[in-house]
Amino acid sequence: MFLNRRRRGTAKLVGSRQAMHAAVMGAFSPVALESDPGRILWRLDRGRESLSLYISSPTKPSFDHLQEQAGWGNEVTWATRSLDPLLDQLREGQRYRFRLAANPVRSSSSAGKQKRIHHVTADQQLAWMVNKSSAIGMGLCSVETKNSPAGPIIPPDTFATPELKRVLAELSPSAVVTERRLEVFGRQKRRVTISVVQFDGIMTVTDAPALRRAMVDGVGRAKAYGCGLLTLSAIPD
């Protein structure tokens, strides 16, 4: 769904992941969720002039309330399609472009208590992505960061450009950090802070069943708050 940047409702949703979570869940009736249980995932993609909300769910949503709150009046700016054809055609050795918004964290134990710590640097976040990729059926042969002398410097807002698409298509399977945000919002009178990192790149399917599970169930933590949704797209010829 495309969101209207000029609407107050859009500003409210974009400004609070708790508000966006509530709006996403409002797209599904309680009866539908009970009859078809499964993980609801969402991701907000920020372009130079656009805001796109992606949702993956076990049942078909209705965005009428979001259309009224954050859309363009009577102009419908959302559509739904089944993920099954893509999931069914996944085979080992295939290559795809991918995008993942994730919450890279590590667990630390102190005084017998477990604590989650955010990975802060792009190198730490990419290391997390590489480690995670093997478990979810993705092969990443090389990685690049802005601080790495081995690869080109790729600004976060250039992923959608034809030139970068061409460069990525010519690379070996790889990943880049294209956006990083530390977001703070309120939840039940508590202050919540999460790190949201967007990874883009080229991958090879190494374990099709594991990749299918990752696309349906999500990757990593903070799935309720817009993290974990992995999307694939074809590499242009």
N, C-alpha and C positions, 0 to 999 in steps of 0.2 A: 504494500500500500504506500502511495506517495502522500506525504504530509505537507500541509500548507504552512510554510515558515511564518507567514504574516498573521496567523491566527493566534489569539491568546491561549486557546486550548493547547495548541502545539507547543508553545513556550512552557506551559505547565508540565506537559508530559516529558519533554526533552530535559527539563530541569530537575526531574526527580525520577529515578528508576523505580521507586516504590509506586509512584503514580502511573508510570507506564506499565508496570507489572499488573496493577489493578485493571487498567484499561484493556490489556491483552486478555486477561482472564474473563473480562466482561464480554468477550466475543464468543463465549461458549456457554451454553445453558448447563445448569447443574445436572440435569437429566442426561444430556449428551456425554458429559464427563464421567458420570457413574456407569453408563452403559458401555463406554469405549475408553477404558482407562489407558493412560499413556503419558509420556512426557510432552509438555508444551514448551517449546523453545522460541525465543525471539531475538532479533538483532536489529539495531538501528544503524543504518549506513548513512554517513554524512558526506554528501558531495559538495562541490563548490556552490551550487545553487539549489541543491535538492536534499530532501530527507526521505529515506526509504525504509519502511518497516517490513521486515521479513518475519514470518511466523511459520513454524513447523509444528503440526499437531496431528493426533490420531483421528480427529473428527473435523468436519468442515466448519470454519468459523463464519460469523457474520459481523461485518465491520460497520454496520449502519450507525452505531453510536459514535464510532471514531470518525466516520465521514462527517457527521454533524458537528463534532467537537473540533476536529483538526483537519478537515478536508476542504473541498471547494464547493460548498453548497450542494446543488443538485448534480454536479458532475462526478460520476463514479470514477474513482482513481485506485481501485483495488481489484484484484482477481485472484482466483484460487486454481491450483492444478495439483494433480496427484504426483507424489514423489516415487510411486512404485515403479514406473518405467525405468527411471534412472537406477534405482536400487537393483532392479532385476538384471540390468545389463552390465553391472560392475564385474570386471574380471581382472585377475592378476596380470600385471604388465601394462595396463592402460594408463595413460597420462592425462591429467586434468589440471586446469587452473583451480585454485581453491581460495576460499576466504574463511577465516575463523576469528571470531571475537571471543577471547578467553580471559580467565582470571588466573594468571600464573602465580601459584603460591607454593610454599614448602612448609612442612610440618616441623615444629621444634618443640622439644620437651623440656620443661623447666619446673623443678619442684614437684614432679609427678603430674604436671598439667600439660596437656597438648595445646599448642598455639600455632595458628597459621600466620606465616610471614610472607608479605608480598615480595616478589622478585622486582627489583627496582630498575636495573640497567637493561638496555636493549640486549646486551650479550647474555645476561642471566635469563631474560625472557625467551630468547631464541634457544638457549640450552634446554629450557623447559619444553619448548615446542618440539625439539629434536627427540628428547626422551619420550614425550607423549606420543609422537607420531608412530613409533614402532609398535606401540600397544594398540593403536587404532587402525592398523593396516595401511599406513601411509609411508612411503619411502621418500626421504629428503636427503639428497646426496651432498648438498652444499648449502651453506647459509651465508647471508650478507647482512651487515648492519651499517648504519651511517658512520660508525667509528672504525669499520674494517677497511684496511688498505687494499684488500683483495678484490673488492667489488665496487661498482659505481655507487655514488651517493644518490639515493632515491627519496625525494621529499614525500611526506605523507599524503599530500593532496594530488599526486600525479598518477595514482594507480589506474584511473579510468582513461588516461590518454592513450591514443593509438600507438604512440611511440613506445610507451612503457609496455603495452600489451605485446608489441613486436619483440622487445628485448626479452621479456619473460618467456615468450614462446621459444626463443632461441637458446635459453639457458638449460643446463641440466636441472633435474628436479631440485628446487630450492625454496627458500622462504625468506621473507623480509618483514620487518616490523613497520607497518605503514601508519599506525596511529596508537597513541598511548594516552590514557586518561586516568586520573585519580579522582574518583567521584565520591561525594559525601551527600547523604540524604537521611531523612528521618524515617524510622519504622517503630511503631508502638512506643513512642516517647523515648526511643533510643537513637543514638547517632551511629550510622553505618557507613563505613568507608571501604570501597572496593577499587581495585586496580583493574582496568579494562584495557586489554591490548589486542589490537587487530593485526593478524598475520595474513599476508597474501603471498602467493607464489605458485610454483609448479610442483606437482607430486606424482608419484607412481603408485598404483595400487599394488600392495604386497600381500594383503590378506582381505579378500572381498567380504567374507562374513563379518570380520571385525570392523571393517569400514562401514558396512550397513548398520551395525549396532551403534556406532558412534554418530552416524547421521540421524538416527532415530532417537537415541537416548541422550545425545549431547556429549560434550567433551569438557572435563574439568568441573570446577565449582561455580557457584553463583549463577546457576542456570535460570533461576527465577528473575534475575536482574539483567537479562540480556546477554549472558555469556554462554558459550557452549555450542551455538548453532554453527555447524560446518556446512558450507555450500560448495558445490562443484560446478564448473562450466567447461564446455569444450574448448580446446586450444585451437584457434583459427588456423586454417591452412595457409 
